[in-house]
């Protein structure tokens, strides 16, 4: 079993049993064992179209989604939610800043224009040397990702986004005043999906996957 198959196996096994933030060591280990070459990328590789954010789908099941985002220098994933979800993000190459918010209200259905209260959980700079960043339904469940250089990261989300189960991705604008300091209270405004953010599908060309 290769490293990617091991990650898929560990993820399905854990989340089909109802995964939470604890008991994720097998998934974290499998994520940390993967290299850019293992997923069919070269370190420093930008998206196919440089103005876009590349998206590589690896595996989808009723329990989880495994994918890869490829970002050019200066690109960002806008502030978005992970309602009632657990997620792990592992940088494969490059350097990103993640602004993570704790926003319990983001686990509910939200209306465009609605303001919610949040706490800035952390502002972190991550590279391939760092352990995976973790999202849970109650901690860091809203975040924004900036690429400081051409970067790619592996993403595991469980359960997957699903509009029918009230797990839609909401987007936000931070309308607070003051510095971005961990622990600070922030106000987030729900906005439509930003027009300047879109993903370019890319083919997975990494280690073989089981049929």
C-alpha positions, 0 to 999 in steps of 0.5 A: 500500500503506497502513502496515498492509499494509506492516507485514504484508508486511514481517513475512511477508517477514522471518519466512518467511525465518527472522527473528531479532533482526537484520534487523528494520529494515523491520518496526520502521519500519513499526510506527513509522509507524502511529498510533492512528487508523491502527488504528481507535483514539483515543488514550486509549481504554480497552477495551470493558469496562473491567475487561478487556484488549482484544485486536484480531487484525490478521493471523495466518499460519504465520509470525507474529501481528500484534495490538493490546492495549488496556489500561486504566490499572492493568491488566497482562499477567502475567509470561509467556513467548515460547518460541523466538520473536522479538517486537516491541512498539510503544506506540501511545498511553499509558505502560507499564512492561515488566519483561523477564527473560532466562530460557533455560529458558522456551524449554522445556516447563515444569510448574506449580509448577516454579521457573526461574532468570532474570535481570532484563534491564531495567525500562523505561517506554515511550510512543509516542515510543519505538522498539519493544521487542524479544524474542528467544529468548535476550534478554528472552524473558519479560516483564510489562507494566503500564499506567500510563495507558490504553494500547495497543500493537502486537505482532508475534510470530514464529513464533506460539504453537502448543501442538503445536510446544511454543510454549505461553505459560507464566505465572510469579510472581516469588518473589524477594526484593530490589529489581527491579534490572536484572542481578539474579538472579530466581526465577520460579515457573510458575503456571496462567493467572491467573484475574484476567487475560482478554482482551476481543475487539475488532474491527479498524477500522483501515486496510483489509487486503488480502483 
